[in-house]
């Protein structure tokens, strides 16, 4: 086989449609562009919408969205619990966390496993990581999870945030 023997498969190369070759036949005169107007004349930029802000500029530029049902926890680490246990004893509940300044009143507390814990503590919190629970139990303490106020019996769940679509908690 030589270069001059190569040819495209039959039917794969289609001849271009001959437009605007007089009024006789299909594709003549206006060549499928209609009559008059900006698009009937020279080229128009791709995506041009006649001066109206184009779709590509109207849509938001950032990906993702703000989840209106997000639950935000205040992190409380093990080393902070260890220091608090030395001050107030082994029972640490939400009120004790608020009084010590580790938790803001009305916020949800989550125990995280940063640092070391040696004291035996019985902690009440809204959430805890698995590593934090195992570290507290290894020190002889316990973790009691407090039910979130919007998840109590008879409630539908977290209410959506008030405000516009950009509002965040």
Secondary structure, DSSP 8 states (H G I E B T S, - for coil): --GGG----TTSS-------S-SSSTT-TTTTS-SSSGGGSS---TT--TTS--HHHHS-SS-S---TT---EEEEEHHHHHHHHHHH-SEE-HHHHHHHTSS-TT-EEEEE--S---S--EEEESEE-HHHHHHHHHTT-EEEE---GGGSTT--S----SSSTT---
